[in-house]
Amino acid sequence: MKKEMTCIVCPIGCQMTIEEKADGTYEVTGNTCKRGPKYAINEMTNPTRVIPTTVVIKNAMLPRLPVKTAEPIPKGQIFDAMAAINQVVVEAPVKTGDVVIKDLLGLGIDVVATRTMDKC
């Protein structure tokens, strides 16, 4: 199988082609830096994403608290992760880096606050 993609690892944005060989290895072409092939192979075999979003926060200056997954999660589980995150309501005060959800979907990955919010 052959796939074309734009690399997002560095600002160059190389147009790469990745092809799976008969022996199960991958050939990557079009990359300028050494990080491109690793990114392309990961995208073909196990694509992951960090999810930035918001949750409801009570007794704070703003109605929503920005959060993100502490590490990338499998792309196929984004909708399940968002369903779980959307159920969360936190109480102010919260500091940047505080764990909002521990072990999201049993993946061993936490959801953390990306902003400090004091009580109002």
GISULGI-V149620 format. One record per helix or strand of 2 or more residues. SS is the DSSP state (2 for helix, 1 for strand). FROM is the first residue (numbers start at 0). LEN is the number of residues. If there is no record, write none. Layout:
# GISULGI-V149620
ss = [SS & SS]
from = [FROM & FROM]
len = [LEN & LEN]
This chain:
# GISULGI-V149620
ss = [1 & 1 & 1 & 2 & 1 & 1 & 1 & 1 & 2 & 1 & 1 & 2 & 1]
from = [1 & 14 & 25 & 34 & 47 & 51 & 63 & 72 & 74 & 88 & 98 & 103 & 110]
len = [5 & 6 & 4 & 11 & 2 & 7 & 6 & 2 & 11 & 3 & 3 & 3 & 3]
